[in-house]
C-alpha cells in the first residue's frame, strides 16, 4: 500500500464514519435500555405505588365498612349487637366475628397457609426470590410458628421468623417518623377536637358521628379510623385532612397491606382493654399521646409504660398487651393517635413481598379459586 496524504485522509474519514455509526448504534441501544427501565418502573409503580398512600384515597361502598380484604373491618369489631350479632363471639374482651372470610378472627389453618404460599409463589414469578429467605421460611412453617410461640408473644395471623423482638422499642429505630408525628402534635390534637365534638351519630347514642365503640369489660373504648386494615375510609379522611397529610409524609407507615391501621383512640375513665395479641410481628404500633390524664397505663409483655402528651410510644403489639384508664370522670379521656409502622429489621424486599401477599382482598380471592 502506497502511503500518501490522500490515502491518509481517506482512512481518517472512513474511521470517523465508523465511529459515527457506532455512536448511533450505542445511542439506540441506550435508548432501548432506558425505555425498558421506564416501563419496568411504571409497572412496579402502578401496582405498588411510589408513595404508600398514593392511589388509596378511593371511595365506594366496598371500601367503607363490612369485611375488607378477608379481614374484619371496624364495623365488625363492635358491641356484638344488631344484624350480625349472632355471628359475634366474646373473646379476650373483644367481639370477634365468625365469618369464614375473616381469618383474623378464626384460627389459622391449612387453608390460610396454602393461600399464603400461593401468593408468595405468584410474587416470586412476577419479581424475584431474592431476599425472600425469611418470608419463605415463615410462610412454609406458619402453622408451626403460630402454634409453638410462647404465650407472651403469639401473633394471630403471620409470624416472620428471625426478627428481633421486644415489647417496647426506642424512638430512635424510627426517628424520622417519630419526630414528624411529634412535630404534628398541635395539628393532630386540633383535628381530634373537631371530630370528637361532633353531635352523636343517632339519638340515644353516646359517641359522635364516625366513632366506633369497641367491646370492653368496663368503661368505653372508641376509635376513629382513617385507615382500617389497609383500606382508607374516604369519608373520615375528608374530615381529617391534616392527619391524612401527616400519614402521607411518614416513611415507614404500612399503607399497602391489611396490617395497616391509623386512627384516633379514646379510653374513657374506668375503661379496660383486656389482654390480647396483634396479628403480626412485622409492624410496630406507634401511639402519639394527645391527652394523657394520670392513672393511664399500657402493659406490653408484662412491661408497663405510661403515655406522655406530645410524645410517641413504640411497641410490638404481637406481644400480649392491655391498656387501662383508672382515673376519675374529672380527669377526662385518654386520647392517642395510633399508626402502624414497619418493624425496622424488615428489609425493603421483604416489605414489598408482604405488601403483595397481604394486599386487601388478595387472600380472599385466592380462597375462592
N, C-alpha and C positions, 0 to 999 in steps of 0.2 A: 504494500500500500504506500502510495506516494504522499508524503506529508506536505501539505500546503496550507496557506491561510484559508483558502476556500473550503478545503476539507475539514479543517478545524471548526469553521463556522457552521458547517452542515452538522457535524457531530454535536456541537453545543446546542444547536437549535433542536435536533432530534431528542437530546437528553431533556431539554426544557419541556418539550411536548409530552414526553413520557411522564415527567414529574407532574405536569398539569393533569394528565389523565388519571394518575394515581391519586392526586388530591381530590378529584371529582369522585372517584370510587370510595375513597376513605370518608369523604363527606356524606356520600349516600349511605354507607354502612352506619356511620354515626347517627344519621337522622333516623334510620330504621330502628336502631337500638333505643334511641330516645323515645320514639313513638310507642315501641313495645313497653318501655318502662312507664310511660304516661298511662297507657291502657291498663297496666297492672295496678298502678296506684289508684286509678279511677275505680277499678273493680273492687279492690280491697276497701277503699274509702266508702263506696256505695253500700257495702254490706256491713261494715263495722263502724264507719263514721270517724273522721279525724278528731272530732270533739265528742266526748262521751255523751253529751246530751243533744247533739245535732240530729235532727230528724225525729226526735222523740216527742216533740210537742204536738201531739196528734189528738184530734177529737174523735168521738164516735162512741156508740152505745156499748161496744165490746171492750172499750178501754176504761170505762169508769164503773166500778162495782162489779159484783159477780166473781166468778172464778177466772183468773187471768193466768194464762200460760201454765196450767196444771197446778198452780199454787193457790192457796186460799187468799183471797183479797181481804181488804179491811172490812168489807161488808159481811164476809163470812165469819170473821172473828168478832163476835159481839156478845150480846147477853143471852143468846140461845132462845130467843122468843120469835114469834111471828111465823111467817110462811114456812121457813126452813127449820123451825125449832126442833122437829123430830129428827133432823139429821145431825144435831149437835150433841156432843158428849163432853161432860165436865172432866178435865184432866189438868193437874198441876195449877189449878186456879184459873184456867182459861177454857173457853168453849171451843172445841175442835170439831170441824165438820167431818163427816164420814163419807164424803164423796169419793168415788173411785178415781176421779180425775185429780184429786188433791193429794199428791204423795208426800207433802209436808206433814199432813195430819194423819196419815196412815203409816203403818210400819213398812220400812223399806224391804223389798223382796227381790226375787229373781227378775221380775218384770222390769223393775227400775234399773237393776244392774245391766240388763241386756240393752235397754234403751240408752243408757249412758255409754256403753261400749260401742253401739252402732253409731251414735253421734260423734264419738271420738274418731272412729274409722272414717266417717264422712269428712271430718275436718282434715285428717291426715291425707286423704286422697286429693282434696282440693288444694291443700297448702303443703304441710310437711310434718314428718315425725320428729324433726329436730327439736330438742328441748322438751320433749313430751315424756321423759322418763318418769317423773313423779306423778304426772297426770295419768299416764297409762297404768302405773302401779296402783294408784288409788282407785281408778275405775275397775280394774281387773279384780281387786280384792276388797271392793267396797263393803260387801256384806260382812266379811270377817272384821274389817276395821270398825264398823259401826257397832257390832255385837260384842267386841272384845275390849272396847275402850273402858278405862276406869270411870267410875261414877262421877268423878269431879269434872271430867271433860268428855262429853258424848254428843257431838253434833248429830242432828236428826236426819240430815239428807246426804251430805257429802263431806268426807274427810280426806284432806290432802296429806299424805304421809311425809315424814322427814321435814316438817315445817316447825321451826322453833315456836314454842308456845309458852305463854304466861298469862295469868289472869289480867294484869294491867301492864300497859306499855308506856314508855316515856314519850312525852310530846315530841322529842327530837326525831323519832322514827318517821313522822310525817310533818316535819316542821313547817313547810310551806303552807299546807292546808290548815294546820292548826292556827298559825299566825293570821291567815286570811280570815278564818272564822272569828277569831277573837277581835280582829280589827272591825269586823262587821257586826259586832255585838249591839251597838245602838240601833242600827237599821233593822236587825232581826227582832230585837225587843219591841220596837215601834210597830213592826208588822204583826207580831203576835198580838199586841194590844188591839190592833184594828180588827182582827178576825175573832178574837176571844170575846169581844164585847158586842158582837152581833146579836140580834134578837134570836130566841130559841127557834129550832127548826120547825116545831109544831107546838100547838097549845098543850100544856102539860109536860113538855119536855124540859129537862134541867140543863141541857147543854146547847150552845149556839149552833147555827147552821154550819154544816160541813164537818162537825166533830163527831167522832165515833166513841162510844162508851165500850170499853173492854171489860171482860169479866174479871172481877177480883173478889176475894172472900170478904173484904171490908173496904169501905171508902170508895172513891171513884178514880178511874184512870181513863183519861180522854186523849185521843190522838187526832191530829190533823195532818193527813198525808199529802205531800206534794208528789212523791214518787213512791209507789207501793209495789214491791216485788218486781222491779224493773220497768214498771209502766207509769209514765207521768199521768197525773189526773188533771186534765186540762182546765176544768172549771176552777179548781183550787189554785192552780198555778197562776191563773189570771188575777186572782185576789192577792197573790204574794209575789209581785214582780221582782222585788229586791232579793228575796230569798232565792228565787229561781236564778237570778243573775249570779249570786254567790256560788250556787251549785255548779254553774257553767264554768266558773273560774277555778274550781278545785282540780288538782292534777290527778288525784288518786281516788276520786269518787267512783264507786261502782255503779255505772249507769246503764250498762247494756245486758245485764242478766238478772235472773229472778232473785238473787241475793241482795239486790239494791233496794234501799229504802231511805227516805228523807221525810221527816215530819217534826211538828211541834208536839211535845208530850207533856201532859199535865197530870200531876198527882195531887189530889185534894188532901187536906189534913185528915189523918187517921187511915189513909189508904195503904194497902199492902199488895205488892206484886209478888206472888209466891215463887219458890224455886222452879226454874225451868232452864232449858238449853236453847241455843240458837241453831240454825240449820247447817252451819259450816264453819270451818276454821280458816278459810281463805280471806276473811274480812276482819277488820277491826271496827267496832262500833264507837263512834265519837259523839259525846254529849257536850254541848256548849251550854253552860249554866246561864239562864236568863233571869230566873227568880229562884233564889235558894234560901228559904227560911231555915231556922235552926231545926235540929232533930230529924234531918233527912239523911238517908244513907243508902249507898249501893254496895252490895256484898257480892263479889265475884270469886269463885273458887275458894270461899272461906275467908277472903281478904276484904275488910271493909274500907271504903273510901267515901269521902264527902264531896259533893259538888261545890263549885265556887262560881259566883256570878262573874261572867266575862271570861271564864277560863274553860279550857277543854279537858275532858277526861277520856282517855283511850282505853278500851278493854276488849278482850276476846269473849264474845258472848256465846261461844260454843262451850265455855265453862258454865257449870251450874251457877246461876246468879238470881238474886232477888233485889227488890228495892222497896223502901217504905218511907212514909212521912208520918212521924209521930207527934207533930206539932198540933197546936190548937187552932180553932177557927180564926182566931185573931192573927195568926201567922200568915194566912193565905196559902195558895197552892205552890207547889214546886214545879217549875217550868224549865224544860231543856229543849234545845234544837238538836235533833238527832240525825246523823248521816252515817252511812256505811262506806268505809274506805278499804282499799286493798291492804291486805297484810303486806308489810314491807319486804318480806322474803319470797313473795310470789313473783316470779320473773315475768318479763313482758310477754314472752312467747306463751307462757302458761296462762296469763290473763286473757290473751286473745283466744286461746283454745277454750277456756272456761266460759268466756262470753258466747262463743259459738255453741257449745254444748248446752248451756243453760239459758239460751235466748228464750224469752217468754213465748210459750206455745210450741217450741221445738220438740220437747219430750212428749208432750201431749199428742202431737201429730204422729210421732213415731209409734206410739202405742196403738193408734188407730189403723196402721198399715198392716 
